[in-house]
Amino acid sequence: MASWTPQKTDVLAALADDILHNYGEGRVIIAVDGLDGAGKTHFADALAKQLRTGHRSVFRASIDDFHRPRADRYALGKDSPEGFYRDSYDYRLFRRILIEPFRIGHIGSFVLQGFDLARNMAIEPKWSSGPDDAILIIDGIFLNRPELRGLWNYSIWLEVDPGITATRLFERDGETATPKRYSQGQKLYLKDAKPREAATAIINNDDFDHPRRVFADAC
């Protein structure tokens, strides 16, 4: 345990410096991964704000806006952990309308949202474009699964104590009717993908206001 409490602004600034040092130009894609309740969206938003201070064009997206239709997600049953891990997201659509066209650069336009989960329907495409030097930050679960790792220039794993994530999820969602689907599905992900080992950077996010970078060989 660190004997000092780092400031969030300092951690984000150091992380942004690391990213820009290695990827100072061109199109860059960053993944912010972690289990439910890790604080992925908040952290990704804060990192985007930090990177924009360097006058880079930064776009934000979430894998949650690329869900598959309900019938596909529950094909193995509403309580199926494997269904949650294997069938939740439309990675083909994700690649086709966001990742691949973003990589093309100024020649192509890209779509930041593909599916409305609440309405269980596709979203009419809204095309975005940006300069040659642009950053795309994507947050969500399962982002370091084997078939996605090659998409990221830089990936961040947010690790949080299980007791803290449980409290956050209860405060956010209340009790869920199918906890096994989610908790066991994410255990499948940890076993299959070993996302902590795959990440470029590991951030302990137990405290939203005081995240700290940790290193695999020291934990």
Contacts in CASP RR format, 6 or more apart in sequence:
PFRMAT RR
TARGET T0000
AUTHOR 0000-0000-0000
METHOD contacts of the structure
MODEL  1
MASWTPQKTDVLAALADDILHNYGEGRVIIAVDGLDGAGKTHFADALAKQ
LRTGHRSVFRASIDDFHRPRADRYALGKDSPEGFYRDSYDYRLFRRILIE
PFRIGHIGSFVLQGFDLARNMAIEPKWSSGPDDAILIIDGIFLNRPELRG
LWNYSIWLEVDPGITATRLFERDGETATPKRYSQGQKLYLKDAKPREAAT
AIINNDDFDHPRRVFADAC
2 212 0 8 1.000
5 207 0 8 1.000
5 210 0 8 1.000
6 210 0 8 1.000
6 211 0 8 1.000
6 212 0 8 1.000
7 210 0 8 1.000
8 46 0 8 1.000
8 208 0 8 1.000
8 209 0 8 1.000
8 210 0 8 1.000
8 211 0 8 1.000
9 50 0 8 1.000
11 203 0 8 1.000
11 211 0 8 1.000
11 212 0 8 1.000
11 213 0 8 1.000
12 46 0 8 1.000
12 47 0 8 1.000
12 50 0 8 1.000
13 50 0 8 1.000
14 213 0 8 1.000
15 47 0 8 1.000
15 50 0 8 1.000
15 156 0 8 1.000
15 201 0 8 1.000
15 203 0 8 1.000
15 213 0 8 1.000
16 47 0 8 1.000
16 50 0 8 1.000
16 51 0 8 1.000
16 53 0 8 1.000
16 54 0 8 1.000
18 201 0 8 1.000
19 28 0 8 1.000
19 30 0 8 1.000
19 51 0 8 1.000
19 135 0 8 1.000
19 154 0 8 1.000
20 51 0 8 1.000
20 54 0 8 1.000
20 56 0 8 1.000
22 153 0 8 1.000
22 154 0 8 1.000
23 135 0 8 1.000
23 153 0 8 1.000
23 154 0 8 1.000
24 133 0 8 1.000
25 132 0 8 1.000
25 133 0 8 1.000
26 132 0 8 1.000
26 133 0 8 1.000
26 134 0 8 1.000
27 102 0 8 1.000
27 103 0 8 1.000
27 105 0 8 1.000
27 132 0 8 1.000
27 133 0 8 1.000
27 134 0 8 1.000
27 135 0 8 1.000
27 136 0 8 1.000
28 134 0 8 1.000
28 135 0 8 1.000
28 136 0 8 1.000
28 153 0 8 1.000
28 154 0 8 1.000
29 99 0 8 1.000
29 102 0 8 1.000
29 103 0 8 1.000
29 135 0 8 1.000
29 136 0 8 1.000
29 138 0 8 1.000
29 151 0 8 1.000
29 152 0 8 1.000
29 153 0 8 1.000
29 154 0 8 1.000
30 47 0 8 1.000
30 135 0 8 1.000
30 136 0 8 1.000
30 137 0 8 1.000
30 138 0 8 1.000
30 152 0 8 1.000
30 153 0 8 1.000
30 154 0 8 1.000
30 155 0 8 1.000
30 156 0 8 1.000
31 138 0 8 1.000
31 139 0 8 1.000
31 140 0 8 1.000
31 143 0 8 1.000
31 144 0 8 1.000
31 148 0 8 1.000
31 151 0 8 1.000
31 152 0 8 1.000
31 154 0 8 1.000
31 155 0 8 1.000
31 156 0 8 1.000
32 40 0 8 1.000
32 43 0 8 1.000
32 44 0 8 1.000
32 47 0 8 1.000
32 137 0 8 1.000
32 138 0 8 1.000
32 139 0 8 1.000
32 140 0 8 1.000
32 143 0 8 1.000
32 155 0 8 1.000
32 156 0 8 1.000
32 158 0 8 1.000
33 40 0 8 1.000
33 139 0 8 1.000
33 140 0 8 1.000
33 141 0 8 1.000
33 142 0 8 1.000
33 143 0 8 1.000
33 144 0 8 1.000
33 155 0 8 1.000
33 156 0 8 1.000
33 157 0 8 1.000
33 158 0 8 1.000
33 195 0 8 1.000
33 199 0 8 1.000
34 40 0 8 1.000
34 140 0 8 1.000
34 141 0 8 1.000
34 143 0 8 1.000
34 157 0 8 1.000
34 158 0 8 1.000
34 159 0 8 1.000
34 195 0 8 1.000
35 141 0 8 1.000
35 160 0 8 1.000
35 165 0 8 1.000
35 186 0 8 1.000
36 141 0 8 1.000
36 165 0 8 1.000
36 169 0 8 1.000
36 182 0 8 1.000
36 186 0 8 1.000
37 160 0 8 1.000
37 165 0 8 1.000
37 168 0 8 1.000
37 169 0 8 1.000
37 172 0 8 1.000
38 158 0 8 1.000
38 159 0 8 1.000
38 160 0 8 1.000
38 165 0 8 1.000
38 205 0 8 1.000
39 158 0 8 1.000
39 160 0 8 1.000
39 168 0 8 1.000
39 205 0 8 1.000
39 208 0 8 1.000
40 139 0 8 1.000
40 140 0 8 1.000
40 141 0 8 1.000
40 158 0 8 1.000
41 62 0 8 1.000
41 139 0 8 1.000
41 140 0 8 1.000
42 208 0 8 1.000
43 139 0 8 1.000
43 156 0 8 1.000
43 158 0 8 1.000
43 203 0 8 1.000
43 205 0 8 1.000
43 211 0 8 1.000
44 60 0 8 1.000
44 62 0 8 1.000
44 137 0 8 1.000
44 138 0 8 1.000
44 139 0 8 1.000
45 60 0 8 1.000
47 137 0 8 1.000
47 156 0 8 1.000
48 58 0 8 1.000
48 60 0 8 1.000
48 135 0 8 1.000
48 137 0 8 1.000
51 58 0 8 1.000
51 135 0 8 1.000
51 137 0 8 1.000
52 58 0 8 1.000
56 133 0 8 1.000
56 134 0 8 1.000
56 135 0 8 1.000
57 130 0 8 1.000
57 131 0 8 1.000
57 133 0 8 1.000
57 134 0 8 1.000
57 135 0 8 1.000
58 134 0 8 1.000
58 135 0 8 1.000
58 136 0 8 1.000
58 137 0 8 1.000
59 102 0 8 1.000
59 112 0 8 1.000
59 128 0 8 1.000
59 130 0 8 1.000
59 134 0 8 1.000
59 135 0 8 1.000
59 136 0 8 1.000
59 137 0 8 1.000
60 112 0 8 1.000
60 136 0 8 1.000
60 137 0 8 1.000
60 138 0 8 1.000
60 139 0 8 1.000
61 98 0 8 1.000
61 112 0 8 1.000
61 113 0 8 1.000
61 136 0 8 1.000
61 137 0 8 1.000
61 138 0 8 1.000
61 139 0 8 1.000
62 138 0 8 1.000
62 139 0 8 1.000
62 140 0 8 1.000
63 89 0 8 1.000
63 94 0 8 1.000
63 138 0 8 1.000
63 139 0 8 1.000
63 140 0 8 1.000
63 141 0 8 1.000
63 142 0 8 1.000
63 143 0 8 1.000
64 117 0 8 1.000
64 140 0 8 1.000
65 112 0 8 1.000
65 113 0 8 1.000
65 114 0 8 1.000
65 115 0 8 1.000
65 117 0 8 1.000
65 123 0 8 1.000
66 89 0 8 1.000
66 90 0 8 1.000
66 91 0 8 1.000
66 93 0 8 1.000
66 94 0 8 1.000
66 98 0 8 1.000
66 113 0 8 1.000
66 114 0 8 1.000
66 115 0 8 1.000
67 73 0 8 1.000
67 88 0 8 1.000
67 89 0 8 1.000
67 90 0 8 1.000
67 115 0 8 1.000
67 117 0 8 1.000
68 87 0 8 1.000
68 88 0 8 1.000
68 89 0 8 1.000
68 90 0 8 1.000
68 115 0 8 1.000
69 115 0 8 1.000
69 120 0 8 1.000
69 121 0 8 1.000
70 120 0 8 1.000
72 87 0 8 1.000
73 83 0 8 1.000
73 84 0 8 1.000
73 87 0 8 1.000
73 88 0 8 1.000
74 80 0 8 1.000
74 83 0 8 1.000
74 87 0 8 1.000
75 83 0 8 1.000
75 87 0 8 1.000
76 82 0 8 1.000
76 83 0 8 1.000
76 86 0 8 1.000
76 87 0 8 1.000
77 83 0 8 1.000
78 178 0 8 1.000
78 181 0 8 1.000
79 178 0 8 1.000
79 180 0 8 1.000
79 181 0 8 1.000
80 181 0 8 1.000
81 180 0 8 1.000
81 181 0 8 1.000
81 182 0 8 1.000
81 183 0 8 1.000
81 184 0 8 1.000
81 185 0 8 1.000
81 187 0 8 1.000
81 188 0 8 1.000
82 185 0 8 1.000
82 188 0 8 1.000
83 181 0 8 1.000
83 185 0 8 1.000
84 181 0 8 1.000
84 182 0 8 1.000
84 184 0 8 1.000
84 185 0 8 1.000
84 186 0 8 1.000
85 142 0 8 1.000
85 185 0 8 1.000
85 186 0 8 1.000
85 188 0 8 1.000
85 189 0 8 1.000
85 192 0 8 1.000
88 142 0 8 1.000
89 142 0 8 1.000
90 115 0 8 1.000
91 147 0 8 1.000
91 148 0 8 1.000
93 114 0 8 1.000
93 115 0 8 1.000
95 151 0 8 1.000
97 110 0 8 1.000
97 111 0 8 1.000
97 114 0 8 1.000
97 125 0 8 1.000
98 110 0 8 1.000
98 111 0 8 1.000
98 112 0 8 1.000
98 136 0 8 1.000
99 151 0 8 1.000
101 108 0 8 1.000
101 109 0 8 1.000
101 110 0 8 1.000
101 111 0 8 1.000
102 110 0 8 1.000
102 134 0 8 1.000
102 136 0 8 1.000
105 130 0 8 1.000
105 132 0 8 1.000
105 134 0 8 1.000
106 129 0 8 1.000
106 130 0 8 1.000
106 131 0 8 1.000
106 132 0 8 1.000
108 129 0 8 1.000
109 127 0 8 1.000
109 128 0 8 1.000
109 129 0 8 1.000
110 127 0 8 1.000
110 128 0 8 1.000
110 129 0 8 1.000
111 125 0 8 1.000
111 126 0 8 1.000
111 127 0 8 1.000
111 128 0 8 1.000
112 126 0 8 1.000
112 128 0 8 1.000
113 123 0 8 1.000
113 126 0 8 1.000
114 122 0 8 1.000
114 123 0 8 1.000
114 125 0 8 1.000
115 121 0 8 1.000
115 122 0 8 1.000
115 123 0 8 1.000
116 122 0 8 1.000
116 123 0 8 1.000
141 186 0 8 1.000
141 189 0 8 1.000
142 148 0 8 1.000
142 189 0 8 1.000
142 193 0 8 1.000
143 152 0 8 1.000
143 155 0 8 1.000
143 195 0 8 1.000
144 155 0 8 1.000
144 157 0 8 1.000
144 193 0 8 1.000
144 195 0 8 1.000
144 198 0 8 1.000
144 199 0 8 1.000
145 189 0 8 1.000
145 192 0 8 1.000
145 193 0 8 1.000
145 195 0 8 1.000
146 192 0 8 1.000
146 193 0 8 1.000
149 155 0 8 1.000
149 198 0 8 1.000
152 200 0 8 1.000
154 200 0 8 1.000
154 201 0 8 1.000
155 198 0 8 1.000
155 199 0 8 1.000
155 200 0 8 1.000
155 201 0 8 1.000
156 199 0 8 1.000
156 200 0 8 1.000
156 201 0 8 1.000
156 202 0 8 1.000
156 203 0 8 1.000
157 195 0 8 1.000
157 196 0 8 1.000
157 198 0 8 1.000
157 199 0 8 1.000
157 201 0 8 1.000
157 202 0 8 1.000
157 203 0 8 1.000
158 203 0 8 1.000
158 204 0 8 1.000
158 205 0 8 1.000
158 211 0 8 1.000
159 196 0 8 1.000
159 202 0 8 1.000
159 203 0 8 1.000
159 204 0 8 1.000
159 205 0 8 1.000
159 214 0 8 1.000
160 168 0 8 1.000
160 204 0 8 1.000
160 205 0 8 1.000
160 206 0 8 1.000
161 206 0 8 1.000
164 206 0 8 1.000
169 176 0 8 1.000
176 182 0 8 1.000
189 195 0 8 1.000
196 202 0 8 1.000
196 216 0 8 1.000
197 216 0 8 1.000
201 213 0 8 1.000
202 213 0 8 1.000
202 214 0 8 1.000
202 215 0 8 1.000
202 216 0 8 1.000
202 219 0 8 1.000
203 211 0 8 1.000
203 212 0 8 1.000
203 213 0 8 1.000
203 214 0 8 1.000
204 211 0 8 1.000
204 212 0 8 1.000
204 213 0 8 1.000
204 214 0 8 1.000
205 211 0 8 1.000
END
